[in-house]
Amino acid sequence: MYKILIVDDEELVRRSIIRIVDWKALGFSEVYEAENGAEALQKALEVSPDIVLTDIRMPFMDGLE
């Protein structure tokens, strides 16, 4: 099973992606979220996700950094 980290500064977008997709059916056992790039980096170091789905334009640290 895989782990995914979803990163977006807009809570509605982030929550919608988490809710709409059937992650378990796609083989994901854990879904994590972060609201900016800095938080995402910290979370990624903690949980070692297999995939990061990120917004590119965010405050503090963008999705490309």
N, C-alpha and C positions, 0 to 999 in steps of 0.2 A: 504494500500500500504506500501511496505517496503523500507528501505534505505540500500544501500550497500556501503562499503568502500573498494576500491581495492588498495593494497599496493604492489609496486614493484620498485626496484631501476632502472630497465631498462625501459625507457620511451616507447620503441617500444612494449614491452610485455604488459605493462599497457594499452596503447592506443589500442592495438589489442584486448585485452579482452573486453574492453569497447565497441569497434566498432562491433565486431563479434557477441556478444550475444545480443539478443533482450530482454533487461531488462524489458521493459514495458509489454511485453507479459508474462513475468514470475512474474509479480506483483510488480516490483520495480518502485517507483515513482521518486527516486533520486539516482544517482550514483556519488559517490565522489572518489577522488583519492589522493594518497600521494606517495612520492618517497623514504621515509625511515621510520623506525619505530618511530623515535622521532616526525616527522611530522604527522604520522598516529595517535599517541597518542593524540596530540593536536587536530587534526581534529575529532577524535572519541569523545572527551570531548565536542566539540562544537556541533556536529550534532547528536550524539547518534545513530549510525547505528545499524540496526538489525543484519546485517551480516558483517564480515570482512574477505575478501579473501586476504591472505598475502603470500608474499615470505618469506622464513625462513632466508635466508642469505642476509643481507643488512648492509650497513654501519650505524654507530651511535648506532642503537638499532635494534636487529634482530626481526623477526616476532614472536618468542616465548616469548620474553620479554614483 
